Amino acid sequence: MTKDAITKEIESRTQGRYNTWHIGLTNDPDKRRDDCERDGERTDFWMDWRADSLEDAKEIETRFANRGMKVMSGQLRPQGNVFVFIF
């Protein structure tokens, strides 16, 4: 999915309330969601999108982190699909 399309989806989903949301990058959204839940995070409103590139995904994450979203750090392989997730 393009950077602009993901950005619009996130803006629509969060309705400008960025400081109540988390954002992160992963190669495996199902495993990452499970890990977040195991760490006690509530992921009821989880959404993820496959980005066109790692560079696009990082730009999206940075854009929303600068707006107040909490960044969920984790391990990310530079190869393969990369997903942007929010919850």
N, C-alpha and C positions, 0 to 999 in steps of 0.2 A: 504494500500500500504506500502511496506517496507521502512524503513529509507533510505536505499541505493538507491532505485528506485526514491523516492521523491527528494533526493539530486541530482541525475543525471538529473532529469527533470528540477529542478531549475537552475542548472549550464548550461544546454542547453538553457533554456529560457532567462536567463540573460546575457549570453555570457561574464561573468566576469565583467560586469559593475554594481557591487553590490550597489554602492553608489547612484544609480538612482532608486532603487527599495525599496519597503516596504515589510515586512514580519510580519506575526502574526498567532495567533492560535484562533480558534473559534469552538463552537459546532454547529453553524448555519451559514454556509457561505453566504446564500442568505440574511439573516438579516444583517450580518456584512458588506456585500458589500453595502447594502442600507444605513446603518449607515455611512459608509465612504463617500459615495456620498453626503449624507445630510450635512456632515461636510466639503464639498467642495473639496474632493479628487477626482482625475480623476482615474477611475478604468477600463479604456478601455482595459488594458492588464491583467486583473484579471485572475488568475488561482488558483485552490485549489485542494487539495488531502486529502483523508481520511487516517490518519496515523494508524498504527497498535496499537499504544499505546500513552498515554499522555507523557510518558517518551521519546519515540522516537521523538514526535513532539517538545518537549522542546529542545532536543538535536539538531534537525535541525534548530530551530529558533536561538539558541545560536551560532551555527556554522556560519550561514550567518550574524548574527548581528556582530560577530567578524570580518567578512570580509567587513563590511561597510553598510549593509542593515539597513534601518530605521525600528525599531520595532514598530508595532502598538499594543499598550497595550489595553486591554479590559477585560471584565469579561469572565471567562471560568469556566464552571462547571467541576469538576473532574470526574463526571460520564458521560457515554454516549460516542458517537463518538466524536473524535477530528479531526479537519481539520487544515492543514497548508495552508495558503494562501499567495500569493504574488501579487503585482501590481506595 
